[in-house]
Amino acid sequence: MILRHAVRAGVAAFLACLISGCVTTSMQGYADLQPPAAPIQHIAAIAPPALIAQLTIEASKRGIILEDANTILPPTRQYTEADVRKAMAAHGVDGVLVVNVTGDTGVRQQYAGTLVNSNSSGIASANGMVVGNMIYGSGSYSGTTTSVATPIYHYSRNVGFEARLSDPVTSRKYWVGAGNTRAGGALFMADATSAADAASAIFNDLQSKGLIGAHST
């Protein structure tokens, strides 16, 4: 009975992983030898929409302001370099974060086995007698057994990305990084969980290198 419950719990955990999506992000970032004069506190970001939302959340956790660059400079026309610098200065932006998707395997489906669930119902009867050390008797069973076989598939997707943090005035790169997000059972840019993991990895690296900092109080 205990073993049965353990097996069921393991299957439930496995199915939950497939449904909700197991996500991991690995990345490596490099900071320039000459850091910004002060930690970045206000970022304009250029990235896929789902990632913008998660980058905003991650920035807020660290006391950083992050805006979608498209709200500062709507992509309705071309802008001169002078226009860009003026707009960034007007919004108090001191860092521009750009994230590009560099590779996408697409959703891959892999057969992971079959889950079989059987239920039996019926009537059993037995007749017998004991003579000395021997037992004599007969029995019968009538019933039905129903089995349901459910194929299990594992879905996965790997997405590579590159990111850079630059000075909005000089375009000098403060930091560059590259990473890969592995998601099971979910799409990357359409899945908030995967995007959140990538955003967290980016900001963890920026913070660990002292490139960003909260506003002083």
C-alpha positions in Angstrom: 0.0 0.0 0.0 2.8 2.4 0.9 4.6 1.6 -2.3 1.5 2.2 -4.3 1.0 5.6 -2.8 4.7 6.4 -3.4 4.4 5.4 -7.1 1.2 7.5 -7.5 2.9 10.5 -5.9 5.9 10.2 -8.2 3.6 9.9 -11.3 1.6 13.0 -10.0 4.8 15.0 -9.6 6.0 14.0 -13.1 2.7 14.9 -14.7 2.7 18.2 -12.8 6.1 19.0 -14.1 4.9 18.3 -17.7 1.8 20.4 -17.3 3.2 23.4 -15.4 6.6 23.4 -17.0 10.0 22.7 -15.4 12.3 25.6 -16.3 16.0 26.2 -15.9 18.2 29.0 -17.2 21.9 29.0 -17.5 23.9 32.1 -18.5 27.3 33.8 -18.4 27.8 37.5 -18.3 30.9 39.7 -18.6 31.2 43.3 -17.2 33.4 45.9 -18.9 36.7 46.7 -17.1 35.5 50.3 -16.7 32.1 50.2 -14.9 29.6 53.0 -15.0 30.3 56.0 -12.7 27.4 54.9 -10.5 25.2 51.8 -10.4 22.4 51.8 -13.0 19.0 52.8 -11.5 16.7 53.4 -14.5 16.7 51.1 -17.4 15.0 51.3 -20.8 14.6 47.7 -22.2 14.2 46.3 -25.7 13.0 42.7 -25.6 10.1 40.5 -26.6 6.8 41.6 -24.9 6.5 38.6 -22.5 10.1 39.2 -21.4 9.6 42.9 -20.9 6.8 42.2 -18.4 9.1 39.9 -16.4 12.1 42.1 -16.6 9.9 44.9 -15.1 9.0 42.7 -12.2 12.6 41.6 -11.6 13.8 45.2 -11.7 11.1 46.3 -9.2 12.3 43.6 -6.8 15.7 45.2 -6.7 14.4 48.8 -6.5 15.3 49.5 -10.2 13.0 51.4 -12.6 12.6 49.6 -15.9 10.6 50.9 -18.9 9.7 49.5 -22.2 11.9 51.5 -24.7 9.0 51.4 -27.1 6.9 53.5 -24.8 9.7 56.1 -24.7 10.3 56.0 -28.4 7.3 54.4 -30.2 8.4 52.3 -33.2 6.2 54.3 -35.5 9.1 56.1 -37.3 12.9 56.4 -37.5 14.7 58.4 -34.8 18.1 60.2 -35.1 20.8 59.5 -32.6 20.2 62.9 -31.1 16.4 62.1 -30.7 17.2 58.9 -28.8 19.7 60.6 -26.5 17.3 63.4 -25.8 14.3 61.1 -25.0 16.4 58.9 -22.7 17.7 61.9 -20.8 14.2 63.3 -20.4 13.1 60.0 -18.8 16.2 59.8 -16.6 17.4 56.6 -18.2 21.0 55.7 -17.4 21.1 52.2 -18.9 19.7 50.5 -22.0 19.1 46.7 -21.8 18.7 44.8 -25.1 17.7 41.1 -25.1 17.6 39.2 -28.4 16.5 35.6 -29.0 19.4 33.8 -30.8 18.1 30.3 -31.1 14.8 28.4 -30.7 14.4 24.6 -31.0 10.6 24.9 -31.1 8.5 22.5 -29.1 9.7 19.0 -29.2 7.6 16.0 -28.3 9.1 12.8 -26.9 7.2 9.6 -25.9 7.9 8.9 -22.3 5.9 5.7 -21.7 2.4 4.6 -21.0 0.5 4.9 -17.8 -1.9 1.9 -17.2 -4.7 2.1 -14.7 -6.7 -1.1 -14.0 -9.9 -1.5 -12.0 -11.5 -4.9 -11.1 -14.9 -5.8 -9.8 -16.5 -9.2 -9.2 -17.7 -11.9 -6.8 -15.6 -14.6 -5.3 -16.9 -17.8 -3.5 -15.2 -20.8 -1.9 -16.3 -24.1 -0.3 -14.0 -26.4 1.6 -13.3 -28.7 4.5 -10.4 -29.7 6.7 -9.4 -33.3 7.1 -6.4 -33.8 9.3 -3.6 -31.6 8.0 -5.2 -31.3 4.5 -7.6 -28.7 3.1 -10.1 -29.8 0.4 -12.3 -27.3 -1.4 -13.1 -25.4 -4.5 -13.7 -21.7 -5.4 -14.9 -19.5 -8.2 -14.6 -15.9 -9.3 -16.7 -13.9 -11.7 -16.1 -10.3 -12.6 -14.6 -7.8 -15.0 -11.3 -5.9 -15.2 -11.1 -2.6 -17.0 -7.7 -1.1 -18.0 -7.1 2.4 -19.4 -3.8 3.0 -21.1 -2.7 6.7 -21.3 0.4 7.5 -23.4 2.7 10.1 -21.7 4.7 12.6 -23.8 7.4 14.9 -22.6 7.5 18.4 -24.2 10.6 20.5 -24.2 11.9 23.7 -25.7 15.4 25.3 -25.6 15.8 29.0 -26.3 19.1 30.8 -26.5 19.4 34.6 -25.9 21.9 37.3 -25.8 21.7 40.5 -23.7 23.7 43.7 -23.3 23.5 46.7 -21.0 24.8 50.0 -22.6 25.2 53.7 -21.8 22.3 55.6 -23.5 24.6 58.5 -24.3 27.7 56.9 -25.7 26.3 53.4 -26.5 29.3 52.0 -24.6 28.6 48.4 -23.4 28.7 48.0 -19.6 27.9 44.3 -19.8 27.2 41.5 -22.3 25.7 38.1 -21.5 24.4 35.0 -23.2 22.2 32.2 -21.9 19.9 29.4 -22.6 16.5 28.6 -21.1 15.3 25.0 -21.0 11.5 24.6 -20.6 9.6 21.3 -20.2 6.0 21.4 -21.4 5.7 25.1 -22.2 6.7 27.7 -24.7 9.4 30.2 -23.7 8.2 33.6 -24.9 4.6 32.7 -24.5 5.1 31.3 -21.0 5.5 33.7 -18.1 7.4 31.1 -16.0 10.1 30.6 -18.6 10.4 34.4 -19.2 10.5 35.0 -15.5 13.4 32.5 -15.1 15.4 34.2 -17.9 14.7 37.7 -16.5 15.8 36.6 -13.0 19.1 35.1 -14.4 19.9 38.4 -16.2 19.3 40.6 -13.2 21.1 38.2 -10.9 24.2 38.5 -13.0 23.9 42.3 -13.3 23.5 42.6 -9.6 26.3 40.2 -8.7 28.7 42.4 -10.8 27.6 45.6 -9.1 26.2 47.2 -12.3 22.7 48.0 -10.9 21.7 49.5 -7.6 18.5 50.7 -5.9 17.8 54.4 -5.4 19.2 55.8 -2.2 16.8 56.8 0.5 
